[in-house]
Amino acid sequence: MTSLSKPNKLAISATATPNLFERVGISTISLLDQFIEALVFIGETAVALTKSVMQPRRIRWRPILFNIRTAGFNALPIVGLLSFLLGIVVAYQGAGQLRQYGANIFVADLVGLSMLREFAPLMTAIIIAGRSGSAYAAQIGTMSVTEEIDAMRTLGISPQELLVLPKVIALVIVMPLLTVFADALGVFGGMLMAQQQLDVGFVEFLDRFVKAVSPTAFMIGVGKAPVFAVIIAMVGCFQGFRTKGGADSVGRQTTRSVVQSIFLVIVADALFSVAFSILDL
Amino acid sequence: MTAPAKTQVIDSVIEMRNVSTRFGEKIVHTDINLTVNRAEIFAIIGGSGSGKSTLLREMILLQKPSSGSIKVLGESLQDISEDDALALCKRWGVMFQNGGLFGALTVIENVGLPLREHTVLSEHAIDEIAVAKLALTGLKPEANQQYPSELSGGMMKRAALARAIALDPELLFLDEPTAGLDPVSAAGVDELVLHLRDQFGLTIVMITHDLDLLWQVADRVAVLADGKVQEVDSMLALSNSENPAVKMFFEGPRARFAQEQNAYKNNTQKSPAKPISI
């Protein structure tokens, strides 16, 4: 009997396309569901983290080191190259304006402050979200499709402890370091452009750079990096765990993780800007 | 509640009382009552979507029923503490339909993983145990150093089974142990399951569609349909049932053939527990 009524139900829902209100309602509810799931996930990870801190023996060093290599060391070339290019672009765009006022030397202020405070951490975060956040979602998503996550749970191993924490910890360690690397190459790119376009030599540039850029500006940029790291790692893992069904779902969740983590990183960056302007930093 | 149950000799390894499951408006089970006894081979059958897998997932703490109580190895699963859950995980083994082997680890590392996690044995001892378990399941030693992606379906099932019994569990869950296997490998699984029970006194709970496996090894079979347990009995008794939901499984040429073959086998060889050769 039930097997007869099922196709009917399906047929109805397939023929009657939901109207605007219904569609708005459906997406609102699914968004709310996702929000609640995200809270649960954050809570579970926090519990796992607390346990690991209480019993440091439980921290998985091998996956942490592995993630430091894949997400950090292996990302050096791409982060370096893009920051270098960004430094060149910023200096080049500024050069025209500065030359008009004869304020050539201020290119050091422009490149230094913009790279250290904003561009380097943001650039690094976006690259890592595309490179590592997506990889996390794909890895965990594939593992849940192939029942590896279930197997892990039945073996008494917490997936949070084995899969999530090492990634979060590794990214929190690695992102500030990558940001410093991006700082250096970005400023170097700006310096080259300053010499080419504005006749500001390296020595002059660095002289002005030291005066213009306070340690606070540097620390602000580097300080944002761990926050971005947590966002990227958590979003990647969360979307991975939400994978249900087959292989196509893995792709969907991977895409979603990248879009969401870049979105949240930029929102966080905006909030930082607001906070810093209130704090007068 | 649980304290006396722990100390007394438990004859029922799994007890499900009035278990109901709902996903939103969809009702999967209503008032399921099941008891699995010690050292028996218990099979759950049912059509696709009858909620067999959900039932299994509820037994192994991967899912919570909407209502009702489940007791496994004397432990009540509702509101089980994390430490108790961990202790329970060490006492059972689960073999998933797709194996659930970790793709990043070799076969031998997969089998050794539960030992590495939950025991203080030396690396050498762990490897030795893993090799022994793999040999028990009949996997060729050459496959030990391979990754799961390099294995065939049958080899994967054997490796998964070896991992499930790595910690010498009292209770073994098998999800479709013969699905996707060639007939020879499937026959090997029949013998292996019997061997594990006879040799080690394991209680085995399995989900299967394989009629040969059901006839050869299952002591009792629960038929699941319309969200309820229709009947629980031996295959022979079930084959004479008048319940239409049960009858369904014994009709059709494939079912009849398996039944006849079983009858033939039982007549010709009154199985003197022949040595296992897989």
Interface residues (C-beta under 8 A of the other chain):
Chain A: T2 T142 M143 T146 E147 E148 D150 A151 M152 R153 T154 L155 G156 I157
Chain B: R57 I60 L61 L62 A85 L86 C89 K90 W92 V94 F96 Q97 N98 G99 G100 L101 F102 G103 L113 P114 E117 H118 R163 D226
